Amino acid sequence: MYNCYTPRIATRPLPSPSSQATSSSNEGRRRKTATASTTSGGEPSRVDDRAWNQLRPLFIDLGVVSQASGSAYLELEHTKVLVAVYGPKPRQDVEFSEDGKLLCDFRYAPFARRGGRLRQRKERGGREGGGGGGPQEEERAASQLIAQALEASVQLAKLPKSVIEIYVSVLQADGGEVGAAITCASLALADAGIELFGLVASSVVVATTTASLPGDKKGGWNVHLDPTATEEEGDGVREGEGGVLGLALMPTSGEVTQLWQSGRLDGTAMERALEIATDGALMVHAMMRKRLLKYMGDQEGGGGSSSSTSLFLSSS
């Protein structure tokens, strides 16, 4: 398996006896420094110590479901998504269609979220991918959103009277599940050898007003890339002082294939959120391409081939 990131050190070394003597005197200074870094440049520090424009550690694996036409597995730290693609295969619902059809089924595993049950976000009318109405309505809206995001990348004109089925399983949810599903599904389509115009990369950002911070009355905006579930459900978002925005981008053509939003953002926040989300999608795309090229090289070394995938990768 291939990891795009070098793992971070998970523990800190214990202080030596000599440093313990001065720790109490420096405690107040450290607290002041931490408080200053919280509001430096209008960007509060994050719970996981990431920078405002930093992605979570990304892990990608391909060909993980042996019986599927193509498959991929993606981790964004504690967000974990598995996608299996089946087809192209004949359509049974119509006698003839000039273009192929893309179907998506998005599901949360029963154990995906804390507590083992799907939580309905009443404050924002559902999760990032759709409106309220309960878990089933939420998953249905996410399925439609993902299918629309990927349709522009698939050469459906070459697949008359055919259907491609995409099955998305969220194994663990910690924010950005729909964006992760779009990225993972695009890789699974490539693994299936389906002719594509390019890979679709997705990223999610959360924007909150600085006025929601204690003592800040300027009313500016903080935008964070790749938010966790805690950040997506922050006080500012719950109180209507911000929102979540997701973007799906096909860099080979510069086309935005999908855009979704929850919460309230003004023009300034929307402009900045789009800029940061685009930068995030480009970073994700670079890692997708790198992983796919390595996977193809391993396949060719083992006697496998995927010429249709090579075409758009060599031109991107």
Secondary structure as UniProt FT lines:
FT   STRAND          2..3
FT   HELIX           17..39
FT   HELIX           40..42
FT   TURN            47..48
FT   TURN            52..53
FT   STRAND          58..62
FT   TURN            66..67
FT   STRAND          70..76
FT   TURN            77..78
FT   STRAND          79..90
FT   STRAND          101..108
FT   TURN            110..111
FT   TURN            114..115
FT   HELIX           122..124
FT   TURN            128..129
FT   HELIX           135..151
FT   TURN            152..153
FT   HELIX           156..158
FT   TURN            160..161
FT   STRAND          162..172
FT   HELIX           177..191
FT   TURN            192..193
FT   STRAND          201..209
FT   HELIX           210..212
FT   TURN            214..215
FT   STRAND          221..225
FT   HELIX           229..232
FT   HELIX           235..238
FT   TURN            239..240
FT   STRAND          242..250
FT   TURN            251..254
FT   STRAND          255..263
FT   HELIX           267..301
FT   TURN            302..303
FT   HELIX           307..315
//
